[in-house]
């Protein structure tokens, strides 16, 4: 089975999503895995071994200055160019307070990258809900270039177990703000990232009501998905839900087994694993023949 992974992180030491000793110490408790670093070559080989084409996200760049973030973007672009069969592209988390200068950096990355480049909204980490006009320069670039945006929703492992949650405010990731965003930008392709627990029913309602909203489910083993979501993955949301892994915090072998153990038929699994994403990202895939 092919996997189109809509959201994972970097397994390399330079790009590893957990950057501090405190965060690394919580990996086992939050994700049930232990920290380990792969080289760029090992990371790409692991993707290939599992039939994966992925979109990567640093996760920690959301509050950096332009001078700090540009080297990471260049690193991402260069690595994608080295392994285009395994790394489809990159989600960028750019501090929205940078405004037009941040949006220009997004444009630069789009122009210089051979892979997909899209903007990721991490409202809990950035401090602004997805429908806040502060993101408008980035949404405008996304509309101009026909690129989906990724909006993280629901519970996040970022800051979990750390006093004060490291300042992460969970409510900022409520699906109501996706609903508002879809109204403000009805032609913007919006992908919600993670299951939206504890507001999963609200997220289902938004997806049923707003046709420009899709979902990818990184960060959780599917065995913990709510029953209403499991039911609608095979029914009303059959063409709207996509696979996300959160490598290296999760490994593909475990996730694929967990998905298969839910009892979905092969057509539904193919949709989740790759076909739905191939439809959404058709304009950015290599042309056959």
Residue pairs with C-beta under 8 A, 6 or more apart in sequence:
1 51
1 256
1 269
1 270
1 273
1 274
2 51
2 53
2 273
2 274
3 50
3 51
3 52
3 53
3 54
3 243
3 245
3 252
3 256
3 273
3 274
4 52
4 53
4 54
4 88
4 242
4 243
4 273
4 274
4 277
4 278
4 281
5 52
5 53
5 54
5 55
5 218
5 243
5 244
5 245
5 247
5 252
6 55
6 150
6 191
6 193
6 216
6 218
6 242
6 243
6 244
6 277
7 55
7 57
7 91
7 150
7 193
7 216
7 218
7 219
7 244
7 245
7 246
8 54
8 55
8 56
8 57
8 218
8 244
8 245
8 246
8 247
8 248
9 15
9 16
9 17
9 56
9 57
9 58
9 59
9 246
9 247
9 248
9 249
10 16
10 17
10 43
10 56
10 58
10 248
11 36
11 37
11 38
11 42
11 43
11 46
11 247
11 248
12 37
12 38
12 39
12 40
12 43
13 37
14 75
15 56
15 58
15 72
15 75
15 76
16 35
16 37
16 248
17 57
17 58
17 59
17 60
17 249
18 24
18 26
18 27
18 35
19 60
22 162
23 162
24 35
26 160
26 161
26 162
27 33
27 34
27 35
27 249
28 34
29 161
30 157
30 160
30 161
31 157
31 246
31 249
31 250
33 248
33 249
33 250
33 251
36 248
38 46
38 248
40 79
40 82
40 83
44 82
44 83
44 86
44 87
46 52
46 247
46 252
47 53
47 54
47 83
47 86
47 87
48 85
48 86
50 252
50 253
50 256
52 86
52 245
52 252
53 85
53 86
53 87
53 88
53 274
54 86
54 87
54 88
54 245
54 247
55 87
55 88
55 89
55 90
55 91
55 116
55 118
56 76
56 80
56 87
56 89
56 90
56 91
57 90
57 91
57 93
57 120
57 150
58 72
58 76
58 93
59 93
59 122
59 158
60 93
61 68
61 69
61 72
61 92
61 93
61 94
62 93
62 94
62 95
62 122
62 125
62 126
63 95
63 125
63 126
64 72
64 95
65 95
65 98
66 98
66 101
66 102
66 105
69 94
69 95
69 105
70 105
73 90
73 92
73 105
73 108
73 109
76 90
76 109
76 113
77 90
77 109
77 112
77 113
77 114
77 115
79 87
80 87
80 88
80 89
80 90
80 113
80 114
80 115
81 113
81 114
81 115
84 114
84 115
87 115
88 115
88 116
88 281
88 284
89 113
89 115
89 116
89 117
89 118
89 284
90 109
90 113
90 115
90 116
90 117
90 118
91 118
91 119
91 120
91 150
92 106
92 109
92 117
92 118
92 119
92 120
93 120
93 122
93 125
93 126
94 102
94 105
94 106
94 119
94 138
95 102
95 126
96 102
96 126
96 128
96 132
96 134
96 135
96 138
97 134
98 105
99 134
99 137
100 137
102 137
102 138
103 137
103 138
103 140
103 141
106 117
106 119
106 138
106 141
107 141
109 117
110 117
110 141
110 145
110 147
116 147
116 281
116 284
117 147
118 142
118 147
118 148
118 149
118 150
119 135
119 138
119 139
119 141
119 142
119 147
119 149
119 150
120 149
120 150
120 151
120 152
120 193
121 130
121 135
121 149
121 150
121 151
121 152
122 152
122 156
122 158
123 129
123 130
123 151
123 152
123 172
123 173
123 177
124 152
124 156
124 158
124 168
124 169
124 170
124 172
124 173
125 156
125 158
125 168
127 169
127 172
128 134
128 135
128 172
129 172
129 174
129 177
129 180
130 151
130 177
130 178
130 180
130 181
131 177
131 178
131 180
131 181
131 184
138 149
139 149
139 185
139 188
141 147
142 148
142 149
142 188
142 189
143 185
143 187
143 188
146 189
146 283
147 189
148 189
148 190
148 191
148 214
148 280
148 281
149 188
149 189
149 190
149 191
150 191
150 192
150 193
150 216
151 177
151 178
151 181
151 190
151 191
151 192
151 193
152 173
152 192
152 193
152 194
153 173
153 174
153 175
153 178
153 192
153 193
153 194
153 196
153 199
153 203
154 173
154 175
154 194
154 195
154 196
154 197
154 198
154 199
154 200
154 203
155 170
155 173
155 194
155 195
155 197
155 198
156 168
156 170
156 173
156 194
156 219
157 219
157 249
158 166
158 168
159 165
159 166
159 167
159 168
173 196
174 199
174 202
175 192
175 196
175 199
175 202
175 203
175 205
175 206
176 202
176 206
178 190
178 192
178 203
178 206
178 210
178 213
179 206
179 209
179 210
181 188
181 190
182 188
182 190
182 206
182 210
182 212
182 213
183 210
185 212
186 212
187 212
188 212
189 212
189 214
189 280
190 210
190 212
190 213
190 214
191 213
191 214
191 215
191 216
191 242
191 280
192 203
192 207
192 213
192 214
192 215
192 216
193 215
193 216
193 218
193 219
193 244
194 217
194 218
194 219
194 220
194 244
195 203
195 217
195 219
195 220
195 224
195 225
195 226
195 229
196 202
196 203
196 215
197 220
197 226
200 225
200 226
200 228
200 229
201 226
201 228
203 215
204 228
204 229
204 232
204 237
206 213
207 213
207 214
207 215
207 237
207 240
208 236
208 237
213 240
214 240
214 241
214 242
214 276
214 280
215 237
215 240
215 241
215 242
216 241
216 242
216 243
216 244
216 277
217 225
217 241
217 242
217 243
217 244
218 244
218 245
218 246
218 250
219 244
219 246
219 249
219 250
221 250
221 254
221 255
221 258
222 230
222 255
222 258
222 259
222 262
223 258
223 261
223 262
225 233
225 262
230 262
233 241
233 264
233 268
233 272
234 264
234 265
234 268
238 268
238 271
239 271
239 276
239 279
240 276
241 271
241 272
241 276
242 272
242 276
242 277
242 280
243 255
243 259
243 272
243 273
243 274
243 277
245 252
245 255
256 273
259 269
259 272
259 273
260 269
264 272
278 285
